[in-house]
Amino acid sequence: MVKKSWLNIGAILCGVSISGIPYLLLTSLLDFKGVLQYEYKGYTYLLPFLYPMLSNFLLMILPDIISDRMLSTTTVKYKSLFSHNPNAVFSVDLKGKIMDVNKETLKLVGYTREELIGKELFSLLQPNLDKQTIIKKVKSGSIEDVETVIVTKDQRAVDIKITTMRIVINNETIGYYGIAKDITEDKKAKQMIHRLAFYDELTGLYNRRKLIEILNEWAANGEEFHLLLLDFDRFKRINDSFGHSFGDQLLKEISIKLKHFTEKKGVVGRLGGDEFLIMLPLKETQEGYLEELVDCFRKPLNVEGVDVISTASIGISTHPHHSTNLTELVKYADIAMYHTKENGSNGYSFFSESMLENKFKNIAIENELRYAIDHNHISVYLQPKYNMVSGELIGAESLARWKHSTHGMIAPNVFIPLAEEIGEIDRLEKKMIKEVCGLLSTWIKKGKKIHQTSINISLPTLLHDGFIPFVSHTLIENQLNGSFLEFEITERIVMKYETEVNSRLQQLRNMGIEISIDDFGTGYSSLSYLYKLEVDRLKIDKMFVDQCVENSEVVSMIISMAKALGLQVIAEGVEDENQIRILKKLGCIEAQGFYFSRPVPHVEFQELLEEYSTADF
């Protein structure tokens, strides 16, 4: 606004000056006295000369006034921009020596102004910068943004971005300005975003997104490679028993082993949960590498001072042999992995077309299982329990059996986990309870001597809101005393939901129902859990019974522990006389197993009740 005012004044003065020139000329040439009868008095004859002289004088000094004002304003603006800039600003000569700095520069590097003036700028920056190239670009007028690291006086490395521009005076470049911004936090944020986008937060391995990206790259380059999908057996059980924090530590230990196994040969990542994916180029695979991979997880992993064994089940598909479609490759590896699990786990399987057919069959079996539960096609089988000292039949364990119309008898270790997976286990176990109670009630009415019958109960069933009322109603409906029933639970159930489960168990015991812990010794129980549990009996797992002849220490410890806590004990999976001899010697009285009888249909068990009351052992 001020500048415009001075320009208007200058224009007026120019007009005045120019208009005075003809007046001066006329005054010089004409005799006004003779023409106009006008006579100059004193020095008034000089007025015509003074008029243009004064106007031209003012016109001459006006630019200086304006330029001084503008120069002063520009200087103030420059100093404000330089001194009060929120970023570090410095000026450097063409030799790279610092000429001036603002306060933010001093804050950034920690040096004083005196220490920085004359100092080589590039001595503060990371050494791999191309000094000559940067200076050349600045001289040419290119505004260059450089991301680098500046080293502070206290030897901290700070990430910065420098924007450079020339200092030009009289069309000559005498140096350049640098505006430096601290981008340390920005870089950390970008690195965090990149890490979250492409890396698994828990293990630090590649995540699914990054693995798919690498898969696409390898496939586009025509690479031949194996895709290994790993799932760790018993991980869910360990996770349930020890908690998620322990499970997370186990996953970290697993990831370290997998990193060591792949090294520079391939790529490893985590898909989620306990599923990992390994990509190995065919040219990098060596004979026996799969056996080596499986074997390395047969050895215990030490997690928080606890030795844990979680073996791996592996499924393998191959690009391009099995498919060039990456989604299909992952699916095929998944199918092969489940094939490994169904065949005993702790191994590996290569995908084949027959597995795909079986996958479709399994989907069909899911629907058929629902139908079988709805229409009571699941039968109750009973396996007798005996007192090994007296030889007396003391009870039985009820077991679900499914005779499929096409596939024949389907193994319990196939359809029971399937029922859990599809959310039908609660209905299946309630039907078992109802049928067992019905059988016991019928035998009582027929005058048979009945014994306590055990039924396996899973966690979803036990925690279902209507379970306790259902059991109570079923007992009343069948006019049955609760003492004729025993519910078997696994120890991992209690360890996961100790308070709630214990409350439910107490309610069941109040009805007269006894509680047994099944598969005892395989779920990492501790004495503190056993001490607090509302249970009556421990069932020694078959795995320990099998070893009791050669190594009886574990069985002896379980029996001693049970007796110390006032609990009864029963051995399952007894198959020969040597096992009976050792168990009796160690103080185990009750047993069941193929030595006595396989599970039989309830009709045959009824005959057993009628024909045999005792046996000799």
Buried (B, 14 or more C-beta within 10 A) or exposed (E): EEEEEBEEBBEEBBEBBEEBEEBBEEBEEEEEEEEEEEEEEEEEEEEBBEBBBBBBEBBEEBEEEBEEEEEEEEEEEEEEEBEEBEBBBBBBBBEBBBBBBBBBBBEBBBBEEEEBBEBEBBEBBEEEBEEEEBBEBBEEEEEBEBEBBBBBEEEEEBBBBBBBBBBEEEEEBEBBBBBBBBBEEEBEEEEEEEEEEBBBEEBEBBBBEBBBEBBEEBBEEEBBBBBBBBBBBBBBBBBBBBEEEBBEBBBBBBBBBBEEBBEEBBBBBBBEEBBBBBBBBEEBBEEEBBEEBBEBBEEEBEBEEBEBEBBBBBBBBBBEEBBEEBEBBBBBBBBBBBBBBBEEBBBBBBBBEEBBEBBEEBEEBBEBBBEBBEEEBBBBBBBBBBBBEEBBBBBBBBBBBBEBEEEEEBEBEBBBEBBBEEEBBBBBBBBBBBBBBBBBBBBBEEEEEBBBBBBBBBBBBBBBEEBBEBBBEBBEEBEBEBEBBBBBBBBBBBBBBBEEBBEBBEBBBEBEBBBBBBBBBBBBBEEEBBEEBBBBBBBBBBEBBBBBBEEBEBBBEBBEBBEEEEBBBBBBBBBEEEBBBBBBEBEBBBBBBEBBBEBBEBEEBBEBBEEEEEBEB
